[in-house]
Amino acid sequence: MTGDEPFIAAVKPLVDAIGGELLPPDEAGPDDVVLTWQGADAVAVRLPQLADSLDHILAAMERRRGVPLADLDRKAKQEVVRTLEARGAFSVRHGVETVAGALGVSRFTVYNYLNREKGT
């Protein structure tokens, strides 16, 4: 053992939050990020595809709220859209459609929420 377990335990919540995957450093591919701890490669992080990240973010928001996002009231849905916009969710291809599906609203409604924010 290299003594990197505390480091791995420390970065795991962050990797989980972004929907990444921890791998042994020797299994890292060219697009993976190898993290070094005390001068040695400790762990590799495989970053998710952007679309997968959005699904992961939506699932995490749902878990935090304790109810399906589609069951939220209009004000709470607007807050979700505002949070997602700040995180860049709508720069992802089909982001509006994905969010609309999760919220149980139309794309038009999501665009209205976005435009409402820009007008205030």
TORLUM-209552 format. One record per residue: residue in three letters; x, y, z of N, C-alpha, C in turn. Coordinates in steps of 0.02 Angstrom, whole numbers, plus 50000, padded with zeros to 5 digits. Layout:
REM residues N
ALAXYZXYZXYZ/...
//
This chain:
REM residues 120
MET500414994050000500005000050000500445006350000/THR500195011349967500595017549960500375022950009/GLY499885021750049499655026850096499215032150065/ASP498935030650006498515035549971497775034849987/GLU497585030150030496875029150044496535035450071/PRO496855039250117496515045450141496395050450084/PHE496875050850039496805055349982496225053149938/ILE496205046749922495665044149881494985045249915/ALA494955043949980494335045150018494145052550015/ALA494635056950015494495064150014494225066449946/VAL494475063649891494255065949825493625062249800/LYS493465056549831492905052549807492235056449807/PRO492065060249859491435064049856491395068949798/LEU491955072049782491975076649725491875072949659/VAL492225067349652492165063349591491455060749583/ASP491165058549639490465056249638489985061849618/ALA490115067849644489675073549631489665075449558/ILE490215074549523490235076249452490065070349408/GLY489955064549438489785058649399490385055349368/GLY490975056549397491585053449372491675046449399/GLU492235043549380492395036649401493125036449423/LEU493265033249480493945032249503494225025849473/LEU494855026249450495185020449420495895019949447/PRO496195013949445496905013549461497295017749409/PRO497825021049431498195025449385498445021849322/ASP498615015449328498885011849270498345010049219/GLU497715011349236497165010149189496915016649156/ALA497265022149171497055028649144497135028949069/GLY496635031749037496665033048966496915040048953/PRO496975041848890497255048548873496815054348896/ASP496165053248904495725058648926495585058549001/ASP495875053749037495785053349109496275058049144/VAL496115059849206496535064249246496855060049301/VAL497525059749301497885055949352498065060749409/LEU497855059049470497995063149528498595060249565/THR499045064649585499655062649620499595064449694/TRP499835059949736499825061049808500505059049836/GLN500815063549870501475062549900501975059749850/GLY501975062749791502475061149740502335054949698/ALA501775051749708501615045749669500915046249641/ASP500805043049583500135042849554499685038849601/ALA499145041949624498705038749674498085035849642/VAL497775039649598497145037549569497025041349504/ALA496655038249459496455041649398495705043149402/VAL495515048649372494805050649371494585050749298/ARG494075046849284493765046949218493175051749222/LEU493215057149186492695062249186492105059849144/PRO491505061749164490915059649125490825063849063/GLN490435061149017490225065048959489755070548985/LEU489735076248952489325081848976488595079848984/ALA488315076248937487615074348942487495069849002/ASP487965065449017487905061149076487945065349139/SER488365070549138488425074949196487755078249211/LEU487405080449160486765083749171486275078849204/ASP486245072749179485805067749211486005066649283/HIS486655066449296486905065449364486715071349409/ILE486785077349383486605083349422485865083349438/LEU485455081749389484725081449400484545076349453/ALA484855070449450484725065249499484935067449569/ALA485505070849574485745073349639485275078649666/MET485025083049623484545088149645483915084849671/GLU483695079749637483095076149658483205072749726/ARG483785069749735483935066449799483955071549856/ARG484265077349843484315082449895483625085049915/ARG483185085849867482515088449881482055083049909/GLY482205076849897481815071349924481165069849887/VAL481065073149831480475071949790480675072349716/PRO480295069149673480435069949601480385077349582/LEU480845079549540480835086649519480175088549486/ALA479855083749453479215085149421478665086749471/ASP478765084849534478255086049586478345092849620/LEU478865096549604478985103049635478475108149610/ASP478365113349650477925118749628478305123149578/ARG477945127649547478225131849494478825135849519/LYS478785138749577479335142849604479955138549614/ALA479875132549640480445128049651480745125849584/LYS480325124649535480575122749469480975128549438/GLN480745134649448481115140449423481795140849458/GLU481815139249522482445139249559482925133949532/VAL482655128049516483055122749486483345125049420/VAL482945128149378483175130649313483725135849323/ARG483635140249371484135145449385484795142249407/THR484765137249449485365133749472485705130149414/LEU485305126849373485585123149316485895127949265/GLU485585133649255485865138549209486555140849234/ALA486605142149299487235144249328487785138949320/ARG487575132749317488055127149310488185125349236/GLY487875129049190488005127949119487605122349087/ALA487065120349119486675114649095486385115849026/PHE486265122049008485935123348945486415124348887/SER487065123448901487555123448847487665116348821/VAL487385111548856487435104448835486905103248782/ARG487085099548731486605097848679486005094348710/HIS485415096548692484785093948717484685095348792/GLY485055100248818484995101948889484295104248908/VAL484005108448867483335110948883482835105148883/GLU482885100848834482425095148830482515090448890/THR483145089248909483275084848966482995087749031/VAL483105094249041482845097549101482085097749100/ALA481795099349042481065099549037480775092649056/GLY481075087349031480835080649047480875079149121/ALA481425081149152481505079849224481015083949266/LEU480855089949242480395094349280479665092949263/GLY479545089049211478855087649190478515093649160/VAL478905097749124478635103649091478845103549018/SER478595108148980478785108548909479445112448902/ARG479755111748844480345115748828480175123148831/PHE479585124748806479355131748806479345134548877/THR479125130548925479105132748995479815133949021/VAL480275129549005480965130549027481245136948997/TYR481115138148932481335144348901481015150448935/ASN480385149848954480065155248990480405156649057/TYR480575151249093480925152149156481605155549145/LEU481955153549092482605156549077482515163949058/ASN482025165349017481915172348997481685176649054/ARG481295173849100481055177549159481665179749201/GLU482155175249208482745176849246483145182549214/LYS483185182449148483565187649114483215194349117/GLY482555194249126482185200449129482155203649197/THR482395200149249482365202849317483025205649339/
//
